Structure formats: C-alpha cells, structure tokens
C-alpha cells in the first residue's frame, strides 16, 4: 500500500468506523490513536484527562504519532484534537495522505454518546463552537476533505478511490 491514510475530524464523525472499513478493504493494519493510548497506558481517555490532564494526554498522542510516522501501509484514525498539535500531524503527514471527515457538528453531537468523551461534556453549543474553532486547522492539514453525509461505507469508498488515484495512477 505504501503511504498511510490519515483520518482526521471531530470526535464522533466516523474515523474509527471508516478506518476499519478501509483497513479491511486494503488488507492493512489500522491504528486508532485513542485506542492505542488506552491500550498502552491501561487507562481510558477520561481517566487520563481526569488524573493527569489534557496536556499529558496530548504528550502521549505526540509520542505515538512520532512512532506511527515511521511506519508505512497503515490506516490511522486520529483523535479529534490531534491535528491541533502541529508536530503530531506534520509527522504523520510526511508519509501519508490526510483526509478530513467533515460531518455536520450538530448532527454529530446529537448522535454521540458523550459519556466517555471528556471534551464533549459542556453541551451541544460548546461542541459546535469547538468544531468551528477546529475546522480551519483540519482544513489546513487535509489533503482531501470528505463530506460525511452518506454514511461510513460511502465515505470509505470515496477515500479508497481518491487514495487509489493519487497513489496508484
């Protein structure tokens, strides 16, 4: 497969689901940054936030991204805030194409179980504001913006087609 596929976007936009579909189709490994951090620390993201704070979580993300950037042939589903760290996303972008899964933030929030999501606790209006703050960052890093209105399979198919055209013309 060569280059990595890097998926970015707000929490709940479908990065993990789309990532699994792509990894299955491409017969390659998938790396979900949040899941890997939980696995390696033996703690949940909410536990890390509560006990150590967001700064410690972001440091763990950065360390993981540096490691993943040295690997090839992965689908990487990034935590929603990861692209806010220039070092983390720039490392991943060196050997990957970045796809922003852009989903309406109100729709995302309304379909989201916020119980295990520390940065979604302040309510719908705050979630939408967070999306508005992050959208320019996602846009800046994305090689391709993919609208997420048609469901995970359609999004996966679109990313697969773009990736195939760019990497194997």
N, C-alpha and C positions, 0 to 999 in steps of 0.2 A: 504494500500500500504506500510506503514511502512517508510522505508528510502526515502529520497528525491533523485531525479535525478537532477544533477547539470550539465548544459551545458556551456562549455567554448569554446572560439575560437575568431578569428579575427572578427571585425565588418563586417557584410555582409555575413558571412559564413552560415547563416541559423538558428541560435539558436532560434530566436523567432518563426519562421515558424515550425521548428521541435518540439519545446516545445509545441506549440499549438496542434499539431497532437498527441503528446504523452499524454498530459493532457486530450484531448478528449477521447483517447483510454482507458486510465487508470481511467477515470472519477474522476479526481482530479484537484485541483486548480493549476494554473500556476502563477508564479511570474517572471515578466521580470524586472530586476533591474533598467534598464534605464527608462522604462515606470513608474515604481513606484516612482522613484525620481522625474520625471516630474510631476506626479500626486500630490505628497505630497508638492512640492515646488510651484506648479502653474507656473512653468517656464520650458522652453525647455532646453535640454542639451547644445546647442550652447549658449543660454542666460546665463546659469550658468558659462560656461567656459569664456565667454566674460566679464561678470560683476565681477565674484568672483575668476576666475582662476581654473586651474585643481586641485590644492591642496584642494580647498573647495569641488569640486565635489567628489574627492576621499574620503574625510571625510564623505560625505553623503553616499557613497557606503559602507564604513566600518560600519557605524551605521546601515544601512539597513541589511547588512549581519549578523550582530550580532543578530538582531531581527529574521531574517528568519531561522537562525541556531537553534532556539528554537522550530521550527515548524516541523511537520512530514507530509509525504504524499504529497509533492509538486514537481512540475517540476519547476526548477529555471533556467531561461535564464540569464546568467551573461553578463554584459557589457564587451567588448573586453579587457579592461585594468584591470578589477577587479582582475584577478589572479596574477597581479604584486604586489598586496598588500598581503603579507603573512598572516596577521591577518584576512583579509576578507575571503580568500579562505579556510584557515585552519578551521575557524569557520563553514563554510558550509560543509566542508568535514567530520566533526565529525559525522553527521547523514545522509550522502548522498554519492552516487557513482558519481564520476566526469567523464564526457565524453567530450573529446576534439573533436570538429567537425573540422577536418583538411581539408581545401579546398585550392586549389592552389591560392596563393595570387594574381597573375596576373589576373587569371580568376575572382576572387572575385572583384578586383578593377574595372575591365572592365565592370562588371555587376552592379556596385554600383552607386546609386545616392549620390554623396558626398556632396551635398549642405547642408545637416543638420548634417554633421559629422565633428566636429572640427579637429579631428586628421587625417583626410584624405585630408586635403586641400593642402598639399605640393606636390601632384602628385603621379603618379604610382610608380616611383623608390623609393620614400620615403615610400610608403605603403608596398612595397615588403621588404625593409630594416626593417621596423617596425615588419613585420611578422617574419623575420629571427631573430630579437632580442627577440621576444616573444616566439617563438617556443620552446626553451629549458624550459621556465617557464611553458608553457602549458603542455609539456611532463612530467615535474616533478610532477605536481599536478594531472594529469589524471590517473584514474584507467583504462580507456579504451580510445584508440584513434580510432576514426571513420572517415574513408575517406568519403568525401562528393561529390564524382563524379557522383553518381547515382540519385541525386535529393532528396528532403525532405522526401517523403514517404518512400523511401528505407532506408534512414538514420534513420528515426523514427522506422521502423520495426526492423532494426538491434539493435538499442538501447533497444527497448522493449524486444527483445529476450535475449540479454545479461543480462538486468536487471532482467528478469523473472528467468533465470538460476541461477544467483548469489543470489537473494533474496528469491526465492521460488524453491529450487532444488527438 
